[in-house]
Amino acid sequence: MTNTYVLPESQWEVTFLDKSDADISYHESVCRLLDLLTVNISNAFCITDIPIGKVTNIPFSKNPLKVAGENAIILDASPGCYWGQYAFQYAHEMCHYLIDSQWPPMRDEWFEEVICECSSRYWLNWLSKSNFYPLSSDIFKNYAFQRTLHINSFNLKDLQDEESQILTYFRGNHESHLHFNFLANQIMPIINDDPEIWSEMFLLRTISDNFTFMENLNNLVYQSLKHKKSFKRIVALFL
């Protein structure tokens, strides 16, 4: 069964490719959720003229992703009423979409994965306090909380060393979710203290192979116009 809708506020096209029939009213509700997130995330990034894009939900596909070189996002939300899963995946991929890093990715683009994990948590918590289906507020909040528990800890200071095993591992594996969840746990308080920092997260697209990981982070501080203190707090995590 295929249902396609156009989001009223953002004009994005959303297609559901469900292997079983889904309630049309549920699809329409998901579209309202995605529309709400599209508008608010783009406003937080201060990018309101983003190109019209497409979202396709393909249950049981390998991974949600922002399609390189296209105005397209693919989700992998399970059939059924999985509000938290939709919100989590979409906030993550919309973060990638708005940062709009170059392709193929730079070796330290793994750090963008961490920030997009933070995006998912931030917007899940935001939804839990919004007026979007108040009965679902605990679903959003609990989904974000569960992410904080599934972690692999490591010594953050090891990332100063360009030859460290952990940095080499991250550069070869941009999907090390449990490690990235741990790092997101450290960064989330900084973002929560300064939520307007989202307006400068597009600076992550300037990460370059010409610099070390720490130089790339310090370049974010240098380029920031309004949130240097918060970017410095992020850098300080690794010192």
Backbone hydrogen bonds in HBPLUS format (Angstrom, degrees):
<---DONOR---> <-ACCEPTOR-->    atom                        ^
c    i                          cat <-CA-CA->   ^        H-A-AA   ^      H-
h    n   atom  resd res      DA  || num        DHA   H-A  angle D-A-AA Bond
n    s   type  num  typ     dist DA aas  dist angle  dist       angle   num
A0003-ASN N   A0016-PHE O   3.34 MM  13  5.36 153.1  2.42 136.4 144.1     1
A0016-PHE N   A0003-ASN O   2.87 MM  13  5.36 162.3  1.90 156.5 162.2     2
A0005-TYR N   A0014-VAL O   2.79 MM   9  5.21 158.7  1.83 151.6 159.0     3
A0014-VAL N   A0005-TYR O   2.76 MM   9  5.21 165.7  1.78 151.6 156.8     4
A0007-LEU N   A0012-TRP O   2.73 MM   5  5.24 167.9  1.74 162.0 161.9     5
A0011-GLN N   A0007-LEU O   2.82 MM   4  4.81 136.0  2.01 133.5 142.1     6
A0013-GLU N   A0053-GLY O   3.05 MM  40  6.51 157.3  2.10 157.1 158.0     7
A0055-VAL N   A0013-GLU O   2.74 MM  42  6.14 157.4  1.79 162.8 169.0     8
A0015-THR N   A0055-VAL O   2.79 MM  40  6.25 158.1  1.84 158.0 165.4     9
A0057-ASN N   A0015-THR O   2.85 MM  42  6.32 162.0  1.88 164.8 170.8    10
A0017-LEU N   A0057-ASN O   2.92 MM  40  5.89 163.0  1.95 162.3 166.1    11
A0026-TYR N   A0023-ASP O   2.91 MM   3  5.18 127.8  2.19 102.5 116.8    12
A0027-HIS N   A0023-ASP O   3.11 MM   4  6.58 155.3  2.18 152.6 159.2    13
A0028-GLU N   A0024-ILE O   2.97 MM   4  6.27 159.0  2.02 151.8 157.5    14
A0029-SER N   A0025-SER O   3.02 MM   4  6.23 143.3  2.15 135.1 144.8    15
A0029-SER N   A0026-TYR O   3.03 MM   3  4.95 117.5  2.43  93.3 109.1    16
A0030-VAL N   A0026-TYR O   2.87 MM   4  6.21 155.6  1.93 154.8 161.5    17
A0031-CYS N   A0027-HIS O   2.95 MM   4  6.25 154.6  2.02 148.6 155.6    18
A0032-ARG N   A0028-GLU O   3.11 MM   4  6.44 146.6  2.23 139.2 147.5    19
A0033-LEU N   A0029-SER O   3.04 MM   4  6.39 150.2  2.13 144.9 153.2    20
A0033-LEU N   A0030-VAL O   3.04 MM   3  4.96 114.6  2.48  92.4 108.5    21
A0034-LEU N   A0030-VAL O   2.83 MM   4  6.19 162.5  1.86 157.8 161.8    22
A0035-ASP N   A0031-CYS O   2.84 MM   4  5.94 155.4  1.90 147.2 154.2    23
A0036-LEU N   A0032-ARG O   3.01 MM   4  6.12 159.3  2.06 142.4 147.8    24
A0037-LEU N   A0033-LEU O   3.02 MM   4  6.31 158.7  2.06 150.1 155.7    25
A0038-THR N   A0034-LEU O   2.79 MM   4  5.95 161.2  1.82 148.8 154.6    26
A0039-VAL N   A0035-ASP O   3.09 MM   4  6.25 172.8  2.09 155.8 156.1    27
A0040-ASN N   A0036-LEU O   3.12 MM   4  6.21 167.2  2.14 146.6 150.7    28
A0041-ILE N   A0037-LEU O   2.80 MM   4  5.68 165.3  1.82 154.2 158.5    29
A0042-SER N   A0038-THR O   3.15 MM   4  6.06 163.0  2.18 141.9 147.2    30
A0043-ASN N   A0039-VAL O   3.02 MM   4  6.12 148.9  2.12 139.7 148.7    31
A0044-ALA N   A0040-ASN O   2.93 MM   4  6.09 151.1  2.02 139.9 147.7    32
A0045-PHE N   A0041-ILE O   3.00 MM   4  6.30 145.9  2.12 146.6 155.7    33
A0047-ILE N   A0042-SER O   2.89 MM   5  5.20 162.3  1.92 162.4 159.9    34
A0046-CYS N   A0043-ASN O   2.89 MM   3  4.71 146.3  2.01  96.4 107.3    35
A0054-LYS N   A0071-ASN O   2.90 MM  17  6.40 147.9  2.01 145.5 155.2    36
A0073-ILE N   A0054-LYS O   2.85 MM  19  6.27 153.0  1.93 157.4 166.6    37
A0056-THR N   A0073-ILE O   2.98 MM  17  6.49 154.3  2.04 156.2 164.6    38
A0075-LEU N   A0056-THR O   2.82 MM  19  6.07 162.9  1.85 146.3 152.2    39
A0058-ILE N   A0075-LEU O   2.90 MM  17  6.08 172.1  1.91 148.8 146.1    40
A0061-SER N   A0058-ILE O   3.18 MM   3  5.78 140.5  2.35 143.0 138.8    41
A0065-LEU N   A0074-ILE O   2.87 MM   9  5.32 151.1  1.95 143.5 152.5    42
A0074-ILE N   A0065-LEU O   2.82 MM   9  5.32 170.8  1.83 165.0 167.9    43
A0067-VAL N   A0072-ALA O   2.91 MM   5  5.44 152.1  1.99 141.5 149.8    44
A0070-GLU N   A0067-VAL O   3.22 MM   3  5.61 159.2  2.27 133.5 131.8    45
A0082-TYR N   A0080-GLY O   3.02 MM   2  5.84 130.6  2.27 107.9  93.4    46
A0086-TYR N   A0082-TYR O   3.10 MM   4  6.39 168.1  2.11 160.5 162.9    47
A0087-ALA N   A0083-TRP O   3.00 MM   4  6.21 173.5  2.00 159.3 161.1    48
A0088-PHE N   A0084-GLY O   2.81 MM   4  5.88 161.9  1.84 149.1 154.8    49
A0089-GLN N   A0085-GLN O   2.99 MM   4  6.07 175.8  1.99 154.0 155.1    50
A0090-TYR N   A0086-TYR O   2.94 MM   4  5.95 165.6  1.96 152.9 157.8    51
A0091-ALA N   A0087-ALA O   3.00 MM   4  5.94 165.4  2.02 146.9 151.3    52
A0092-HIS N   A0088-PHE O   3.18 MM   4  6.29 150.6  2.27 144.4 152.3    53
A0093-GLU N   A0089-GLN O   2.96 MM   4  6.23 169.5  1.97 156.0 158.1    54
A0094-MET N   A0090-TYR O   2.79 MM   4  5.82 156.6  1.84 152.1 159.1    55
A0095-CYS N   A0091-ALA O   3.20 MM   4  6.14 142.9  2.35 128.4 137.0    56
A0096-HIS N   A0092-HIS O   3.25 MM   4  6.71 154.9  2.31 145.4 151.1    57
A0097-TYR N   A0093-GLU O   2.89 MM   4  6.12 156.9  1.94 145.3 152.5    58
A0098-LEU N   A0094-MET O   2.94 MM   4  6.14 155.1  2.00 148.8 153.2    59
A0099-ILE N   A0095-CYS O   2.99 MM   4  6.17 153.9  2.06 149.6 157.0    60
A0100-ASP N   A0096-HIS O   2.89 MM   4  6.00 160.3  1.93 150.7 156.3    61
A0109-GLU N   A0106-MET O   3.04 MM   3  5.24 160.9  2.08 115.5 116.2    62
A0111-PHE N   A0108-ASP O   3.16 MM   3  6.00 162.5  2.19 118.4 121.5    63
A0112-GLU N   A0109-GLU O   2.94 MM   3  5.28 137.8  2.12 105.9 117.2    64
A0113-GLU N   A0110-TRP O   2.94 MM   3  5.18 129.0  2.21 100.2 113.8    65
A0114-VAL N   A0111-PHE O   3.09 MM   3  5.12 121.4  2.45  94.3 108.4    66
A0115-ILE N   A0111-PHE O   3.14 MM   4  6.55 157.3  2.20 148.3 153.4    67
A0116-CYS N   A0112-GLU O   2.86 MM   4  6.10 153.8  1.93 150.1 157.6    68
A0117-GLU N   A0113-GLU O   2.92 MM   4  6.15 139.1  2.09 139.4 150.4    69
A0117-GLU N   A0114-VAL O   3.17 MM   3  5.04 124.0  2.50  91.3 105.7    70
A0118-CYS N   A0114-VAL O   3.00 MM   4  6.39 149.3  2.10 142.9 151.5    71
A0119-SER N   A0115-ILE O   2.88 MM   4  6.26 141.9  2.02 138.9 150.3    72
A0120-SER N   A0116-CYS O   3.08 MM   4  6.35 155.8  2.14 142.0 146.3    73
A0121-ARG N   A0117-GLU O   3.17 MM   4  6.53 163.0  2.20 150.8 154.2    74
A0122-TYR N   A0118-CYS O   2.82 MM   4  5.98 165.9  1.84 154.7 159.3    75
A0123-TRP N   A0119-SER O   2.99 MM   4  6.13 169.6  2.00 157.1 158.7    76
A0124-LEU N   A0120-SER O   2.98 MM   4  6.07 145.9  2.09 143.9 153.8    77
A0125-ASN N   A0121-ARG O   2.99 MM   4  6.18 164.4  2.01 153.2 156.6    78
A0126-TRP N   A0122-TYR O   2.90 MM   4  6.14 146.7  2.01 138.9 149.5    79
A0127-LEU N   A0123-TRP O   2.88 MM   4  5.95 157.2  1.93 139.9 145.3    80
A0128-SER N   A0124-LEU O   3.05 MM   4  6.32 143.8  2.18 140.1 150.0    81
A0129-LYS N   A0126-TRP O   3.07 MM   3  5.38 147.1  2.18 104.9 114.6    82
A0130-SER N   A0127-LEU O   3.09 MM   3  4.87 153.6  2.16  97.9 106.2    83
A0136-SER N   A0133-TYR O   2.67 MM   3  5.55 167.0  1.69 135.3 140.1    84
A0137-SER N   A0134-PRO O   3.07 MM   3  5.25 168.8  2.09 113.8 116.2    85
A0139-ILE N   A0136-SER O   3.01 MM   3  5.20 124.1  2.33 102.2 117.1    86
A0140-PHE N   A0136-SER O   3.27 MM   4  6.70 157.1  2.33 159.3 163.6    87
A0141-LYS N   A0137-SER O   3.10 MM   4  6.32 169.9  2.12 152.3 155.3    88
A0142-ASN N   A0138-ASP O   2.85 MM   4  5.82 164.9  1.87 147.2 151.8    89
A0143-TYR N   A0139-ILE O   3.05 MM   4  6.12 152.7  2.12 143.4 150.7    90
A0144-ALA N   A0140-PHE O   3.16 MM   4  6.42 162.8  2.19 151.5 155.0    91
A0145-PHE N   A0141-LYS O   3.01 MM   4  6.27 157.6  2.06 146.4 153.2    92
A0146-GLN N   A0142-ASN O   2.91 MM   4  6.08 158.8  1.96 150.8 155.3    93
A0147-ARG N   A0144-ALA O   3.19 MM   3  5.42 130.8  2.45  99.7 112.0    94
A0148-THR N   A0145-PHE O   2.96 MM   3  5.42 138.5  2.14 109.8 120.9    95
A0149-LEU N   A0146-GLN O   3.11 MM   3  5.37 152.1  2.19 106.2 114.6    96
A0152-ASN N   A0178-LEU O   2.92 MM  26  5.00 143.8  2.06 109.3 104.1    97
A0158-ASP N   A0155-ASN O   3.02 MM   3  5.66 154.5  2.09 116.6 123.8    98
A0159-LEU N   A0156-LEU O   3.09 MM   3  5.85 162.2  2.13 119.6 124.4    99
A0160-GLN N   A0157-LYS O   3.08 MM   3  5.73 168.0  2.10 118.2 121.7   100
A0161-ASP N   A0158-ASP O   3.15 MM   3  5.72 150.5  2.24 112.6 119.6   101
A0164-SER N   A0161-ASP O   3.03 MM   3  5.22 167.6  2.04 113.7 116.4   102
A0168-THR N   A0164-SER O   3.08 MM   4  6.25 163.0  2.11 150.1 155.2   103
A0169-TYR N   A0165-GLN O   2.93 MM   4  6.08 149.9  2.02 142.3 150.9   104
A0170-PHE N   A0166-ILE O   2.97 MM   4  6.24 158.4  2.02 146.9 151.8   105
A0171-ARG N   A0167-LEU O   3.00 MM   4  6.20 158.8  2.04 149.5 155.1   106
A0172-GLY N   A0168-THR O   3.20 MM   4  6.38 131.3  2.45 136.2 148.0   107
A0172-GLY N   A0169-TYR O   3.14 MM   3  5.22 135.2  2.35  97.3 109.7   108
A0173-ASN N   A0169-TYR O   2.92 MM   4  5.98 115.1  2.35 138.9 156.4   109
A0173-ASN N   A0170-PHE O   3.13 MM   3  4.91 145.4  2.26  93.7 104.1   110
A0177-HIS N   A0175-GLU O   2.89 MM   2  5.43 131.8  2.13 107.0  92.4   111
A0180-PHE N   A0176-SER O   2.99 MM   4  6.16 163.9  2.02 156.6 161.6   112
A0181-ASN N   A0177-HIS O   2.73 MM   4  5.89 147.7  1.83 150.6 159.4   113
A0182-PHE N   A0178-LEU O   3.25 MM   4  6.42 150.5  2.34 134.8 141.5   114
A0183-LEU N   A0179-HIS O   3.06 MM   4  6.46 158.0  2.11 150.3 155.8   115
A0184-ALA N   A0180-PHE O   2.81 MM   4  5.99 154.2  1.87 146.2 154.2   116
A0185-ASN N   A0181-ASN O   2.98 MM   4  6.25 141.2  2.14 141.0 150.7   117
A0185-ASN N   A0182-PHE O   3.15 MM   3  5.15 124.5  2.48  92.8 106.7   118
A0186-GLN N   A0183-LEU O   2.98 MM   3  5.26 132.2  2.22 102.3 114.8   119
A0187-ILE N   A0183-LEU O   3.14 MM   4  6.49 144.3  2.27 145.2 155.6   120
A0188-MET N   A0184-ALA O   2.90 MM   4  5.86 157.3  1.95 157.9 160.6   121
A0190-ILE N   A0187-ILE O   2.96 MM   3  5.41 128.2  2.23 112.6 126.2   122
A0191-ILE N   A0187-ILE O   3.18 MM   4  6.57 156.0  2.25 152.9 160.2   123
A0192-ASN N   A0188-MET O   2.82 MM   4  6.02 163.2  1.85 160.6 165.8   124
A0193-ASP N   A0189-PRO O   3.03 MM   4  6.09 142.5  2.17 135.4 144.2   125
A0194-ASP N   A0190-ILE O   3.15 MM   4  6.33 131.2  2.40 134.7 147.3   126
A0194-ASP N   A0191-ILE O   3.05 MM   3  5.01 130.9  2.30  94.4 108.1   127
A0197-ILE N   A0194-ASP O   2.94 MM   3  5.80 162.6  1.97 128.1 131.6   128
A0198-TRP N   A0195-PRO O   3.30 MM   3  6.25 176.2  2.31 122.7 123.6   129
A0199-SER N   A0196-GLU O   3.05 MM   3  5.78 156.3  2.10 117.3 122.8   130
A0200-GLU N   A0197-ILE O   2.91 MM   3  5.55 164.6  1.93 119.7 124.9   131
A0201-MET N   A0198-TRP O   3.19 MM   3  5.07 167.7  2.21 104.1 107.9   132
A0203-LEU N   A0200-GLU O   3.10 MM   3  5.82 165.7  2.12 116.6 121.2   133
A0204-LEU N   A0201-MET O   3.04 MM   3  5.85 171.4  2.05 121.9 124.7   134
A0205-ARG N   A0202-PHE O   3.02 MM   3  5.91 169.0  2.03 124.0 127.4   135
A0206-THR N   A0203-LEU O   2.93 MM   3  5.63 166.1  1.95 120.4 125.0   136
A0207-ILE N   A0204-LEU O   3.18 MM   3  5.61 169.9  2.19 114.6 116.9   137
A0211-PHE N   A0208-SER O   3.39 MM   3  5.93 169.2  2.40 112.4 114.5   138
A0216-ASN N   A0212-THR O   2.88 MM   4  6.14 154.2  1.94 150.7 157.5   139
A0217-LEU N   A0213-PHE O   3.05 MM   4  6.42 153.3  2.12 147.7 154.8   140
A0218-ASN N   A0214-MET O   2.91 MM   4  6.15 162.1  1.95 149.4 154.4   141
A0219-ASN N   A0215-GLU O   2.86 MM   4  6.03 139.9  2.02 142.6 153.7   142
A0220-LEU N   A0216-ASN O   3.29 MM   4  6.64 136.3  2.49 136.9 146.8   143
A0220-LEU N   A0217-LEU O   3.02 MM   3  5.23 131.4  2.27  99.7 112.6   144
A0221-VAL N   A0217-LEU O   3.37 MM   4  6.85 148.7  2.47 142.8 150.4   145
A0222-TYR N   A0218-ASN O   2.97 MM   4  6.30 160.3  2.01 147.8 153.1   146
A0223-GLN N   A0219-ASN O   2.89 MM   4  6.03 156.3  1.95 146.7 152.3   147
A0224-SER N   A0220-LEU O   3.01 MM   4  5.98 136.1  2.21 140.9 151.2   148
A0231-PHE N   A0227-HIS O   3.05 MM   4  6.38 164.5  2.07 157.6 162.2   149
A0232-LYS N   A0228-LYS O   2.79 MM   4  5.96 152.3  1.86 150.9 159.2   150
A0233-ARG N   A0229-LYS O   3.00 MM   4  6.29 143.3  2.14 138.1 147.8   151
A0234-ILE N   A0230-SER O   3.07 MM   4  6.47 144.5  2.20 142.7 152.1   152
A0235-VAL N   A0231-PHE O   2.96 MM   4  6.32 160.5  2.00 149.4 154.2   153
A0236-ALA N   A0232-LYS O   2.86 MM   4  6.06 153.8  1.93 146.9 154.4   154
A0237-LEU N   A0234-ILE O   3.12 MM   3  5.44 147.8  2.23 105.3 114.6   155
A0238-PHE N   A0235-VAL O   3.04 MM   3  5.87 158.7  2.09 123.4 128.2   156
A0239-LEU N   A0236-ALA O   3.25 MM   3  5.13 166.9  2.26 104.4 108.4   157
